[in-house]
Amino acid sequence: MTLGQLPSAAEGSCVRIYIGIGSNLGDRQANILAALQRLRARVAVAAVSAFYESDAAEGAEGPPFLNVAAAIDTDMDRAAFEHFARDAEAAVGRRSVRRLAARPIDIDVLWADSYVHPQLLTRP
């Protein structure tokens, strides 16, 4: 099955969502692994990339980020998953609500159904 053939959550089937998980505070690797564990409570993690480091971008504060990308399968639509992801971030220690603040964890939807994260097309 190709990406374009995946069913939508509205049909009650599992959908594939691609996410980015990053951390630039504390034990960055442990924070990412803890976020993945939290996510596994409601999604199936199909694949996870190797860790990679990137500079804080777009005016974000703090040291470089450690990141992974992951493919997940879920019955949640993007909005429901994003709400769930915010809860997972809070459980791992994210407290700041400022968009560009340094953070122990950040979970972003990169691609889901017809949505493509705007920075996915502009960042290396």
C-alpha positions in Angstrom: 0.0 0.0 0.0 1.4 3.4 -0.9 1.2 6.5 1.2 -1.6 7.9 -0.9 -3.7 4.8 -0.4 -3.8 4.9 3.4 -7.3 5.1 4.8 -8.4 8.2 6.7 -9.2 8.1 10.4 -12.7 9.2 9.6 -13.3 5.8 8.1 -12.4 4.2 11.4 -9.2 2.6 10.1 -5.6 3.1 11.1 -3.7 5.9 9.4 0.0 6.5 9.1 1.3 9.8 10.5 4.9 10.9 10.2 6.2 12.9 13.2 9.3 14.6 14.3 10.4 14.4 18.0 13.1 16.7 19.2 14.7 17.8 22.5 17.2 20.6 23.3 17.1 20.6 27.2 18.2 18.0 29.7 19.1 14.4 28.7 17.9 14.8 25.1 18.1 11.2 24.2 16.2 10.0 27.3 13.6 12.7 26.7 13.0 11.4 23.2 12.8 7.8 24.3 10.4 8.7 27.1 8.2 10.5 24.5 8.2 7.4 22.3 7.1 5.3 25.2 4.3 7.7 26.1 3.1 7.7 22.5 3.1 3.9 22.4 0.2 4.0 24.8 -2.1 5.0 21.9 -0.2 4.5 18.7 1.8 1.8 17.0 5.3 3.0 16.2 6.1 1.5 12.8 9.6 3.0 12.3 12.0 5.4 14.0 15.0 7.1 12.4 18.5 7.2 13.8 19.1 10.2 16.1 20.4 13.3 14.4 21.4 16.7 15.7 20.3 20.1 14.3 20.8 23.7 15.3 17.9 25.5 16.8 16.2 27.1 13.8 13.6 29.8 13.0 14.7 31.8 16.0 14.3 29.0 18.6 16.2 29.4 21.8 18.7 27.1 23.4 21.3 24.6 22.4 21.1 22.2 19.4 18.2 19.8 19.1 18.6 16.0 19.1 15.9 14.6 16.9 14.2 11.5 15.4 11.5 11.1 12.8 9.0 8.3 13.2 6.2 6.7 11.3 3.2 5.9 13.5 -0.1 4.1 12.9 -3.2 5.3 14.7 -6.9 5.5 14.6 -6.8 9.2 15.7 -7.1 12.0 13.2 -4.4 14.6 13.1 -6.2 17.0 15.6 -6.8 14.2 18.1 -3.2 13.0 17.8 -1.8 16.5 18.3 -3.8 16.8 21.5 -2.5 13.5 22.6 1.0 14.5 21.7 0.7 17.7 23.8 -0.2 15.5 26.8 2.8 13.3 26.1 5.1 16.4 25.9 3.7 17.5 29.3 4.3 14.1 30.8 8.0 14.2 29.7 8.5 17.7 31.2 7.5 20.3 28.7 6.2 23.3 30.6 6.8 26.4 28.4 4.0 27.6 26.1 6.2 30.0 24.2 6.6 28.8 20.7 10.4 29.3 20.4 11.5 28.5 23.9 14.0 25.8 24.6 12.3 22.6 25.6 12.9 19.1 26.9 10.6 17.7 24.2 8.8 18.7 21.1 6.5 16.5 19.0 5.4 17.8 15.6 3.3 16.2 12.9 5.3 16.3 9.7 2.9 14.6 7.3 -0.6 13.3 7.8 -3.2 12.7 5.1 -3.3 15.9 3.1 -1.3 17.9 5.7 2.4 18.7 5.2 4.2 20.6 7.9 5.2 24.0 6.4 8.8 23.8 7.4 9.2 20.3 5.9 9.4 21.9 2.5 12.0 24.5 3.5 14.4 22.9 6.0 17.3 20.7 4.9 
